[in-house]
Amino acid sequence: MKNYLKWLKDELKSINTAGSIMLSFIIGVQLAFFLTSTITVLSIITLIATLMGSACTVYMMIGKPINGLLGLISAFGYIYINWTAGHYASVLDQIVFVLLIDLPLIFTWKTWGHRIENGVKFMKTKGWILTIISMLVLWWPITVIYTKLGDTNPLWDAITLIIGVAASILVVRGYGDSYSLWLLSDVVMIILWATALMDGYSASSLAMLLTITFYLVTSLYGKFFSIWKNDKKASGEVVTERN
């Protein structure tokens, strides 16, 4: 336990300048929004979940395994938020994220980062084609399923689930392509929560919309400027990630 706590401290301190600026900004925005709104159980859960989720994405973009613990905390909040909003597909998306990424990161905190120490992998054209076709084929039947389950926005919620699961699988397998899917997922979720805000069926919609927009920024950084954009052959560098 002592070693784990020391590791947590070192991980938290490992944040880079870009990550610090991004995280400080979203914390300020979310606190301002929280303190100027009616404080309820849902708003408190939303604040904790969005702050932990934002921290999770920042540490993920710099390749730090502590994002597993942060993501696990935020996931419980997001499950509650999405359930109250009627986004049942997003509830499953969060559960999949916990099972494929958060829990493995927590249990393998000493060795998880070693999978990308020699550079992340990238899919070839064939891999992308199969991935895109599979997601499109699944979109309609999953939309139908969640329509019957009473999802408030089954069309966009279904594709959120499909993209999120695909991205999580790529992260587990050490593919930098996951950030391309996170970008797409962020765009879809912005539409999802913008719809919730306009239709007024979730008190968490504005906070979630701000958070997902922040996710989009971190995904852009992760894709084009972080270790996840590099592979050993393309960059000629070795990505070091020792824990």
Sequence and secondary structure as in RCSB ss.txt:
>XXXX:A:sequence
MKNYLKWLKDELKSINTAGSIMLSFIIGVQLAFFLTSTITVLSIITLIATLMGSACTVYMMIGKPINGLLGLISA
FGYIYINWTAGHYASVLDQIVFVLLIDLPLIFTWKTWGHRIENGVKFMKTKGWILTIISMLVLWWPITVIYTKLG
DTNPLWDAITLIIGVAASILVVRGYGDSYSLWLLSDVVMIILWATALMDGYSASSLAMLLTITFYLVTSLYGKFF
SIWKNDKKASGEVVTERN
>XXXX:A:secstr
 HHHHHHHHHHHHT  HHHHHHHHHHHHHHHHHHHTS   HHHHHHHHHHHHHHHHHHHHHTT TTHHHHHHHHH
HHHHHHHHHHT HHHHHHHHHHIIIIIHHHHHTTTTGGGGGTTB B   HHHHHHHHHHHHHHHHHHHHHHHHTT
 SSHHHHHHHHHHHHHHHHHHHTTBTTHHHHHHHHHHHHHHHHHHHHHHT  TTHHHHHHHHHHHHHHHHHHHHT
SGGG BHHHHS       
